[in-house]
């Protein structure tokens, strides 16, 4: 495996983000397990269908998908895909997650600006993330500063995507919390379960953003000469 100089310093530098990510993942699992034991009137799919139909989005299909917590809204195909534990489950965890994904569909329908920007940033983030490390390896190995910095810019695309993604995810959760109550899908006394699941999930996005930003900052510092090890 290829290691840059200061690799372990890098791990120390991004340690806050790694620790936050571990805590957030544990929190998501814990709150999901708790809310999965709390029954709801509707299944996840039915709750999402109710929210979409009320917004006039009957054309958006809802499909089951394999896996755990693999739920997502596909803006290209206009399909909301719910995991096995959410689609047919009548639990507060299921309706909370389904409502969050329905919130993304509402964002898409209303042309929510941050979502549009995020969708445009996806190709750059995917390409930049995969190409960034390769360019940095080549640049470092051949001593080409321009290639090194091109790799850092690639990582920068990932950081920009994560930053833009934060308001998108926060807004989807806020829409979900409001609509679940407004439509009588979840009672006020039951909302703490939903809030805990969605708030825990929000921390995973914060951790991912922090890690991306710290990664870019570290390599900028490393290759600008200040912290470069010889």
Secondary structure, DSSP 8 states (H G I E B T S, - for coil): ----TTHHHHHHHTHHHHHHHHHHHHHHHHHHHHHTTSB-SS-HHHHHHHHHHHTT-TTSEEEEESSSS--EEETTTTEEEEEHHHHS--BHHHHHHHHHHHHHHHHHHTT-HHHHHHHHHHHHHHHHHHHHHHHHHHHHHHT-HHHHHHHHHHHHHHHHHHHHHHHHHHHHHHHHHHHHHHTTSS-GGGHHHHHHHHHHHHHHHHHHHHHHHHHHHHHHHHHTTSS---
